[in-house]
Amino acid sequence: MPAAFTSPRRSRPGHPLRCHLRRAAGLDHNPLCRRADRARSRLVVTAVLLAVLSVAAALATAQVLLHDMRAEAQRTAAHRHQVTATTLAAATDTSGQPLGTAQTRATWTVAGDSRTGTVKVLSGTPQGAQVPLWVDDAGAPTEAPLGESQMAVSAASYGLITLAGAGTVFGVVLVLCRGVLDRRAAAEWEDDWELVEPFWSGRTGRPGTGER
């Protein structure tokens, strides 16, 4: 029996980034590869490197900010204490307060000293309710120290802002560079076409071709 015919296996194209790397490094010896193609490949490789650097800068920014916020939170927590306050009236004053919160008068004790003042509580808190209250070393109402989740969200937000800013700047620069490359490539193509077109079209009598 005749041997079974086996079709030749088609070579698969390489990974696009690997092809751009080879072309950018001058290792692509394809005769159809022009100088403009190498310049575009170098631009692609540069874009990838800038994207990696942008992500690295965003992560570094978030890590530094998170470290600083944790240190600040520890210093702040050392001078803030939680006590229990008793409301002196129902919480009805919601002017200028976040949704779901209100202000009311309350009393609390710090180091045996009774204090009275305006505190923030949940809307609808009745009179005589006991609510947690953060105070500073002087016994005055203050904000609670930042929690881990709050610090993580803040650091991530600043990291994303850094990434967006760097990406925008790099993107504009790359688009401008791509425009310059395209204009240069078009000019080179026109120059090459001036030499090739007479032979391709059969009009070899065109001036500059060296033939009559």
C-alpha positions in Angstrom: 0.0 0.0 0.0 1.3 3.4 -0.8 2.5 5.4 2.1 -0.1 7.8 3.6 0.3 11.3 2.5 1.1 13.7 5.3 0.6 17.4 4.7 3.5 19.5 5.9 2.9 21.2 9.2 2.5 24.9 8.9 4.8 27.0 11.1 2.9 28.9 13.7 3.6 32.7 13.9 5.6 33.7 16.8 4.3 35.7 19.7 3.7 39.3 18.7 5.8 40.7 21.5 8.6 38.3 20.8 8.5 39.4 17.2 8.7 43.0 18.1 11.6 42.3 20.5 13.5 40.6 17.7 12.8 43.3 15.3 13.7 46.1 17.8 17.0 44.4 18.5 17.8 44.1 14.8 17.6 40.3 14.8 14.8 40.2 12.2 16.5 39.7 8.9 13.4 39.7 6.8 14.2 41.6 3.6 10.8 43.2 3.7 11.4 44.7 7.1 12.0 48.4 6.7 13.6 50.9 9.0 10.1 52.3 9.9 9.0 48.8 10.9 12.0 48.5 13.3 11.2 51.9 14.7 7.6 50.9 15.3 8.7 47.7 17.1 11.0 49.7 19.3 8.0 51.9 20.1 5.9 48.9 21.0 8.7 47.5 23.3 9.0 51.0 24.9 5.2 51.1 25.5 5.3 47.7 27.2 8.2 48.8 29.4 6.4 52.0 30.3 3.3 50.1 31.2 5.3 47.8 33.5 7.0 50.8 35.1 3.6 52.6 35.6 2.2 49.6 37.4 5.4 49.3 39.5 5.2 53.0 40.4 1.6 52.7 41.3 2.3 49.7 43.6 5.3 51.4 45.2 3.2 54.5 45.8 0.4 52.5 47.4 2.9 50.6 49.6 4.7 53.7 50.8 1.4 55.5 51.6 0.0 52.4 53.4 3.2 52.2 55.5 3.1 55.9 56.3 -0.6 55.8 57.2 -0.1 52.8 59.5 2.7 54.6 61.3 0.5 57.7 61.6 -2.5 55.7 62.8 -0.3 54.1 65.5 0.9 57.5 66.7 -2.7 58.8 66.7 -4.1 55.8 68.4 -1.7 56.3 71.3 -3.4 59.7 72.1 -7.1 58.6 71.5 -9.3 56.7 73.8 -12.7 55.2 73.6 -15.3 56.0 76.4 -19.0 55.6 76.8 -21.2 58.7 76.5 -24.8 59.1 77.5 -27.0 61.2 75.2 -28.9 64.1 76.9 -31.4 64.5 74.0 -32.7 62.6 71.0 -30.5 62.8 67.9 -32.4 65.0 65.5 -29.8 67.5 64.2 -28.6 66.2 60.9 -27.5 69.5 59.4 -24.1 69.1 57.7 -23.8 65.5 58.8 -23.2 62.4 56.6 -26.2 60.4 55.7 -27.5 58.3 58.6 -25.7 60.4 61.3 -26.8 63.3 63.5 -25.5 65.5 66.4 -26.8 65.6 70.0 -25.7 66.7 73.4 -24.1 64.0 75.6 -22.1 63.5 78.8 -19.1 61.3 79.5 -16.4 60.8 82.1 -12.7 61.0 81.5 -10.3 60.2 84.4 -13.0 60.9 86.9 -13.9 64.2 85.3 -17.5 64.6 83.9 -17.7 66.2 80.5 -20.6 67.5 78.4 -20.6 68.4 74.7 -22.0 67.8 71.3 -21.2 64.4 69.7 -22.0 62.5 66.5 -24.3 59.6 66.8 -26.6 57.6 64.5 -29.8 59.3 63.4 -32.7 58.5 65.7 -30.6 57.7 68.7 -32.9 58.3 71.7 -32.3 60.3 74.9 -30.4 58.4 77.5 -28.7 56.0 75.1 -25.1 54.9 75.7 -22.9 55.3 72.7 -19.2 54.8 72.1 -17.2 58.0 71.9 -13.5 58.6 70.9 -11.8 61.4 72.9 -8.2 62.8 72.8 -5.9 63.2 75.8 -7.8 66.3 76.9 -11.1 64.4 76.9 -12.5 66.3 73.9 -14.5 64.4 71.2 -12.4 63.4 68.2 -12.4 61.0 65.3 -11.6 57.3 65.6 -8.2 56.2 64.4 -8.1 55.0 60.8 -8.9 51.3 60.4 -6.9 48.9 58.3 -9.6 48.8 55.6 -9.8 52.6 55.4 -6.0 52.8 55.0 -6.0 50.1 52.4 -8.7 51.9 50.3 -6.9 55.2 50.6 -3.6 53.7 49.5 -5.2 51.9 46.6 -6.9 55.1 45.5 -3.7 57.0 45.4 -2.0 54.1 43.6 -4.7 54.1 40.9 -4.4 57.9 40.6 -0.6 57.5 40.1 -1.2 54.8 37.5 -3.8 56.8 35.6 -1.6 59.9 35.6 1.5 58.0 34.4 -0.5 56.1 31.9 -2.0 59.3 30.5 1.4 61.0 30.1 3.1 58.0 28.6 0.1 57.4 26.3 0.2 61.0 24.9 4.0 60.7 24.4 3.6 57.4 22.6 0.8 58.7 20.4 2.9 61.7 19.4 5.9 59.4 18.6 3.7 57.1 16.6 2.5 60.1 14.5 6.0 61.1 13.8 7.0 57.6 12.8 3.9 57.3 10.5 4.8 60.6 8.8 8.4 59.5 8.3 7.3 56.1 7.0 4.9 57.8 4.5 7.6 60.1 3.3 10.0 57.2 2.8 7.3 55.2 1.0 6.7 58.1 -1.4 10.4 58.3 -2.1 10.7 54.5 -2.8 7.5 54.6 -4.9 9.0 57.3 -7.1 11.8 54.8 -8.0 9.7 51.7 -8.2 6.5 52.9 -9.9 8.0 53.5 -13.4 9.2 49.9 -13.6 6.1 48.5 -11.9 3.8 50.3 -14.3 6.0 49.8 -17.4 6.6 53.6 -17.8 10.4 53.3 -17.8 10.8 56.4 -19.8 10.0 58.6 -16.8 12.9 61.1 -16.0 15.2 59.9 -13.4 15.0 56.2 -14.2 18.1 56.2 -16.4 16.2 54.6 -19.4 14.6 56.1 -22.5 
